[in-house]
Amino acid sequence: MEGFGNYHALHLGSTREQVLMNLGPPEGPAQSNDWRYSRGCTCELPEFFTISFKNDRIAKVVFAAPAG
């Protein structure tokens, strides 16, 4: 996977701290293992995406857009 986020600086294995520094806080609580971001961030990604963490590192990223 190529990088994503601002300046494509994030990738699988990036830490929670790196995500916060790059994208800012998620829409929901930052204590959960799944963080959701929407187009409101400056990362020029699809409509929204979810970052899933395991052991405080990115384990999965799901990019999505509304149906239609």
C-alpha positions as CSV (number, residue, x, y, z in Angstrom):
1,M,0.0,0.0,0.0
2,E,1.3,3.4,-0.9
3,G,1.1,6.1,1.8
4,F,-2.1,8.0,2.5
5,G,-2.9,11.1,4.5
6,N,-1.3,14.5,4.2
7,Y,1.8,14.2,2.1
8,H,1.1,10.4,1.9
9,A,3.0,10.1,5.2
10,L,0.9,7.3,6.8
11,H,1.0,3.6,6.0
12,L,0.2,0.2,7.6
13,G,2.1,0.1,10.8
14,S,2.0,3.9,11.5
15,T,1.3,4.7,15.2
16,R,-1.7,6.4,16.7
17,E,0.5,9.4,17.5
18,Q,1.6,9.6,13.8
19,V,-2.0,9.6,12.7
20,L,-3.0,12.3,15.2
21,M,-0.1,14.5,14.0
22,N,-0.9,13.9,10.3
23,L,-4.7,14.0,10.3
24,G,-5.8,15.4,13.7
25,P,-8.3,13.8,16.0
26,P,-10.9,11.4,14.6
27,E,-14.6,12.1,14.5
28,G,-15.3,9.7,17.4
29,P,-13.4,8.9,20.5
30,A,-9.7,8.5,20.0
31,Q,-9.6,5.8,22.6
32,S,-11.3,3.2,20.3
33,N,-9.5,0.9,17.9
34,D,-11.4,2.2,14.9
35,W,-11.0,5.9,13.9
36,R,-13.2,7.5,11.3
37,Y,-12.3,10.5,9.2
38,S,-14.4,12.3,6.6
39,R,-13.7,14.5,3.6
40,G,-13.4,17.4,6.1
41,C,-9.7,16.6,6.6
42,T,-7.2,18.0,4.1
43,C,-5.9,14.6,3.0
44,E,-7.8,14.5,-0.4
45,L,-9.2,11.0,0.1
46,P,-12.6,9.5,-0.7
47,E,-15.7,10.6,1.1
48,F,-14.7,8.9,4.3
49,F,-12.3,6.3,5.6
50,T,-11.8,4.2,8.7
51,I,-8.4,3.4,10.3
52,S,-8.3,0.3,12.5
53,F,-5.5,-0.2,15.0
54,K,-4.0,-3.2,16.6
55,N,-1.4,-2.8,19.3
56,D,-1.5,1.0,18.7
57,R,-0.5,0.7,15.1
58,I,-2.5,0.9,11.9
59,A,-3.6,-2.6,11.0
60,K,-6.3,-1.8,8.3
61,V,-7.6,1.2,6.4
62,V,-11.0,1.1,4.6
63,F,-11.7,3.8,2.1
64,A,-15.4,4.3,1.2
65,A,-17.8,6.6,-0.6
66,P,-21.6,6.8,-0.3
67,A,-23.5,4.3,-2.4
68,G,-24.7,5.5,-5.8
